[in-house]
């Protein structure tokens, strides 16, 4: 796909829109999350572990905060900070949202005006497939490492299939580098059969 320059950044309103799309509508949960995710760009660099640790800290932040009832007789000046409940489902959806945002970036897509839950949740299988293929790729032998002449010939004849199985740092298959068409439609919905085809188009 043509790597066009797209506008990223994403204001806090977009973050809230994205959270609403994945079902996080509770104000306390939303505000706790947006303390860390102040723009959509944060999702681009947030790892799964970062999100899980953030949710853990939101649930059990520790420390104390000023007691709003401190003026009452015998009331302590500070009280424990109890945190905000974030369900495992909400945590998984945040991880998926971050993956979706990274997918938008690697395919040079802008953030949508309205985030679509179905599109975000469709990333479940794509994310799973990428993880599985990265594991399988560890056992692949690069053509340049093959010593048998016949196997070398076979490997180069099937180089496209090999590059389809090897992913770059962003998760895009290296088959992108040998695509036939230099240009690709820039719209977000080009009737690709799947996300893999979209990445290498």
SVG drawing of the C-alpha trace seen along z (x, -y; Angstrom):
<svg xmlns="http://www.w3.org/2000/svg" viewBox="-21 -21 47 51">
<polyline fill="none" stroke="black" stroke-width="0.4" points="0.0,0.0 1.2,-3.5 2.6,-5.1 0.9,-8.5 1.3,-11.1 -1.7,-11.0 -2.6,-13.2 -2.3,-11.5 -2.4,-12.9 -5.9,-12.5 -7.3,-14.8 -8.8,-13.7 -12.3,-13.7 -11.2,-11.0 -9.9,-8.9 -13.2,-9.2 -15.0,-8.3 -12.8,-5.2 -13.4,-4.2 -17.1,-4.5 -17.0,-2.4 -15.5,0.5 -18.0,0.2 -16.1,-1.9 -18.7,-4.5 -18.4,-4.8 -17.1,-8.3 -14.7,-7.1 -13.2,-4.4 -12.9,-6.7 -11.3,-9.5 -8.8,-7.0 -7.8,-5.7 -7.5,-9.1 -5.0,-10.1 -2.6,-7.9 -4.1,-8.0 -4.3,-11.7 -4.3,-11.3 -4.7,-8.6 -0.9,-8.7 -0.4,-7.0 -2.2,-3.9 0.3,-3.7 3.2,-3.1 1.3,-1.3 2.3,2.3 0.0,5.0 2.0,5.1 1.8,1.3 -2.0,1.5 -2.3,4.4 0.0,2.6 -2.0,-0.6 -5.3,1.3 -3.7,3.0 -2.6,-0.4 -6.1,-1.9 -7.6,0.9 -5.1,0.7 -3.3,-2.7 -2.2,-2.6 -1.4,-5.7 -3.8,-8.1 -5.9,-11.2 -7.4,-14.1 -10.5,-13.1 -13.5,-15.2 -15.0,-14.7 -11.9,-15.6 -13.7,-18.4 -15.9,-15.9 -14.9,-15.1 -12.4,-12.2 -12.1,-11.9 -8.6,-11.4 -7.1,-14.0 -6.2,-11.4 -8.0,-8.2 -6.8,-5.2 -7.1,-5.6 -9.4,-2.7 -9.0,-3.0 -11.5,-2.3 -12.8,1.1 -11.6,2.1 -13.0,5.5 -10.8,8.1 -13.1,7.6 -12.5,3.9 -8.7,4.5 -8.8,6.9 -10.7,4.4 -8.1,1.7 -5.4,4.0 -7.3,4.7 -8.0,1.0 -4.3,0.3 -3.6,3.0 -6.2,1.5 -4.6,-2.0 -1.2,-0.5 -2.9,1.3 -4.2,-2.1 -0.7,-3.5 1.1,-0.7 -1.5,-0.9 -1.3,-4.7 -4.9,-5.2 -6.2,-8.2 -8.2,-7.8 -11.9,-7.5 -14.2,-10.3 -16.3,-7.7 -14.7,-4.5 -16.5,-1.3 -16.8,1.5 -17.1,4.2 -14.0,3.1 -12.0,2.9 -13.2,6.3 -12.4,7.8 -8.7,7.4 -9.0,10.3 -8.2,12.9 -5.7,10.7 -3.7,10.2 -3.9,13.9 -2.7,14.8 0.2,12.3 1.4,13.8 1.2,17.4 3.0,16.5 5.8,14.8 6.3,18.0 6.3,20.1 8.7,17.7 11.4,18.5 11.8,21.9 12.0,20.6 15.4,20.7 16.3,17.6 17.3,18.3 20.7,16.9 21.4,19.5 20.6,22.5 23.7,24.4 22.0,27.0 21.9,25.5 18.6,27.1 17.0,25.9 18.4,22.4 16.7,22.4 13.4,23.6 13.6,21.0 14.1,18.1 11.3,19.3 9.1,19.2 10.5,16.0 7.1,14.3 5.7,17.0 8.7,16.7 8.4,12.9 4.7,13.3 5.6,15.3 8.2,12.9 7.0,9.7 8.8,6.4 8.9,4.5 5.4,3.1 3.9,6.5 3.7,5.8 4.7,8.9 7.9,8.2 6.0,9.3 5.0,5.6 8.4,4.8 7.8,6.9 4.1,6.0 3.3,5.5 1.4,2.2 3.3,-0.8 0.2,-2.8 -2.8,-1.7 -6.2,-3.3 -5.9,-5.7 -9.4,-5.2 -9.9,-3.1 -12.4,-0.7 -11.0,0.8 -12.7,4.2 -9.6,6.1 -10.2,9.8 -8.5,9.5 -6.0,7.3 -3.1,9.2 -4.0,8.2 -4.5,4.6 -1.0,4.5 0.8,5.8 -1.3,3.9"/>
</svg>
